[in-house]
Amino acid sequence: MSYNLRIWAGGHGPGIELTQSEYRSLVDATSRIHLATGVEEKLDILLENFLEYERELLGLALQNSLFGSLDDVRMFREIQQINRRAINLFTAARMYADQVKHAVSQYFAAGNAPDVKALFSAEYDQHLEYRIAEALRNQAQHRELPVHQVSWPSRWEEMDGPQHRLRFWLVPSLLVEELENAGEFKASVLAELKAAGSKELPLTPILRRYVECLASVHTKVRELIASQAEADHKLLIVTLERARVELREGLTGLVVSAGDDPETPHEHHYISERSWSRRKQLIQKNSRLSNLSRKYVSAEHPGDAA
């Protein structure tokens, strides 16, 4: 069996001969880098769906401030728009949780994988909003849409000051009675809501906390894989530099290959920094997620002139 580091193109020769151990180390490191990048991509999909939900509310509030009058057709249309965004977010959250657990298990295939399921369970146990969101996601999947009603409130603020404003916003809500009547809503969570005397729950604070909890798990997952990820990247950099020096040509199409004949290997894997760079970009983009449940966005500032 021959193991090589080579350019995957005709006329470039067998390249650099590798030992079986070198070959296996490079294949495993490349696989883990792709898994680590995939974990970041799943988080990014989750956050972009959350962004779309929040943006939908802001857009509908702005529309209400301009056009006012609500009729049944517009009300039902806007409720459906919010339902669609909420369901997309629930779907992305389920995908994130399932696939991250699987990815981490693969990442640590050679040793004992950390219990990522326990990280999700800890957030579930600690935060009622997480429990509500998970139960609501399950009910939305099997029974009915998650948004039971929407209100379009407006209110004058700073009436006694020179900068008074008329504020518009939207409040999608859940009705505890509707959750119970529809069925499939988790009994223990429903009992918590009843014991607290809850009848109506704004959806947005629940979703903000839910995403914050998932982001908290993600931060811990990053920490779990950080040491191995850095070691894999170091091996990748050393390999690329070796190829650059010994092959003396551009590294487009660089692969590690295995087979009886170096010219027609039965297995090959591309070697580049593209996946690692993508991971770095996503981490930089998606690293300001603490206290998400306490953040909100407004186009107004108290000091704005009339």
Secondary structure as GFF3:
##gff-version 3
##sequence-region A 1 306
A	DSSP	beta_strand	2	7	.	.	.	ID=ss1
A	DSSP	beta_strand	16	18	.	.	.	ID=ss2
A	DSSP	alpha_helix	20	67	.	.	.	ID=ss3
A	DSSP	alpha_helix	72	107	.	.	.	ID=ss4
A	DSSP	alpha_helix	116	126	.	.	.	ID=ss5
A	DSSP	alpha_helix	128	142	.	.	.	ID=ss6
A	DSSP	beta_strand	149	151	.	.	.	ID=ss7
A	DSSP	beta_strand	154	157	.	.	.	ID=ss8
A	DSSP	beta_strand	165	168	.	.	.	ID=ss9
A	DSSP	beta_strand	171	175	.	.	.	ID=ss10
A	DSSP	alpha_helix	176	182	.	.	.	ID=ss11
A	DSSP	alpha_helix	187	195	.	.	.	ID=ss12
A	DSSP	beta_strand	200	202	.	.	.	ID=ss13
A	DSSP	alpha_helix	203	247	.	.	.	ID=ss14
A	DSSP	beta_strand	254	259	.	.	.	ID=ss15
A	DSSP	beta_strand	267	270	.	.	.	ID=ss16
A	DSSP	alpha_helix	274	285	.	.	.	ID=ss17
A	DSSP	three_ten_helix	292	294	.	.	.	ID=ss18
###
